[in-house]
Amino acid sequence: MASSAATIVLVLPEPESERYRLMDEYDLGQATMLMLLTATDLGIGGGHSAVGDQEAARRILGVPATHRVAYMIGLGYPDDGPLRPVERLDRRPYDEVVHRGRW
């Protein structure tokens, strides 16, 4: 993250229960995915990381102890230029990976 062109830090209040922590994790995962997909659509590369050392993250970023630094998303253009759409998808047929009513 230190060498990324930009970094998005996802911060949230410490949850009041484990139930809310699980919901927060799901919501942040969805938000992270959408930010990375949007960046890719704009030709920007990205990667995400969980934050393990909360005390260091709070100190470096100035986040109060009442909040948790959950994830960081590093963004930037790849060395070989902006990302480009895949021209030829090499995927298995739809019916091989999607099953309805049976395996």
C-alpha positions in Angstrom: 0.0 0.0 0.0 2.9 2.3 0.7 3.8 2.6 -3.0 0.3 2.7 -4.4 -0.8 5.9 -6.3 -3.9 6.1 -4.0 -5.2 4.0 -1.1 -8.8 3.8 0.1 -9.1 2.9 3.8 -12.3 1.3 5.0 -13.0 2.3 8.6 -16.1 1.5 10.8 -17.2 1.8 14.4 -16.4 -1.2 16.6 -19.6 -3.2 16.5 -21.7 -3.8 19.5 -22.0 -7.5 18.9 -20.6 -10.3 16.9 -23.8 -10.4 14.7 -23.1 -6.8 13.6 -19.4 -7.6 13.0 -20.4 -10.3 10.6 -22.8 -8.0 8.8 -20.2 -5.3 8.6 -17.6 -7.7 7.1 -20.1 -8.8 4.4 -21.0 -5.2 3.6 -17.4 -4.1 3.4 -16.5 -7.1 1.2 -19.2 -6.1 -1.2 -18.1 -2.4 -1.2 -14.5 -3.5 -1.7 -15.5 -5.7 -4.7 -17.4 -2.9 -6.3 -14.6 -0.4 -5.9 -12.1 -2.8 -7.4 -14.5 -3.6 -10.3 -15.1 0.1 -11.0 -11.4 0.8 -10.9 -10.8 -2.0 -13.4 -13.5 -0.6 -15.6 -11.5 2.7 -15.6 -8.3 0.9 -16.4 -6.9 1.2 -12.9 -5.3 -1.7 -11.1 -6.0 -2.5 -7.5 -5.6 -4.9 -4.7 -7.0 -5.2 -1.2 -5.6 -6.1 2.2 -7.0 -6.8 5.6 -5.4 -4.8 8.5 -4.0 -6.9 11.3 -2.2 -4.5 13.6 -5.1 -2.2 14.6 -3.0 -0.1 17.0 -0.4 0.7 14.3 -3.1 1.5 11.7 -5.0 3.7 14.1 -1.9 5.6 15.1 -0.7 6.1 11.5 -4.1 7.1 10.1 -5.3 9.0 13.2 -8.3 6.7 13.7 -9.9 6.8 17.1 -9.9 3.7 19.3 -13.7 3.5 18.9 -13.2 2.5 15.3 -11.6 -0.4 13.4 -9.5 -0.1 10.3 -10.9 -3.1 8.4 -9.4 -3.0 4.9 -7.2 -1.0 2.6 -7.5 -0.9 -1.2 -4.4 0.1 -3.1 -4.9 1.7 -6.6 -2.7 2.6 -9.5 -1.9 2.1 -13.1 0.1 -1.0 -14.0 3.7 -0.4 -15.2 2.7 -1.6 -18.7 -0.2 0.9 -19.0 -3.9 1.0 -18.1 -5.8 -2.3 -17.8 -7.6 -3.3 -21.0 -10.8 -5.4 -21.4 -10.1 -9.1 -22.0 -10.6 -9.6 -25.8 -11.2 -13.4 -25.7 -12.7 -15.0 -22.7 -11.4 -18.5 -22.1 -14.3 -19.9 -19.9 -16.1 -23.1 -19.5 -19.6 -23.3 -21.0 -22.3 -21.9 -18.8 -24.1 -25.2 -18.4 -20.9 -26.8 -17.0 -20.8 -24.4 -14.0 -24.4 -23.5 -13.4 -26.8 -26.1 -12.1 -30.5 -25.8 -11.5 -32.5 -28.1 -9.3 -29.7 -30.7 -9.3 -25.9 -31.0 -9.2 
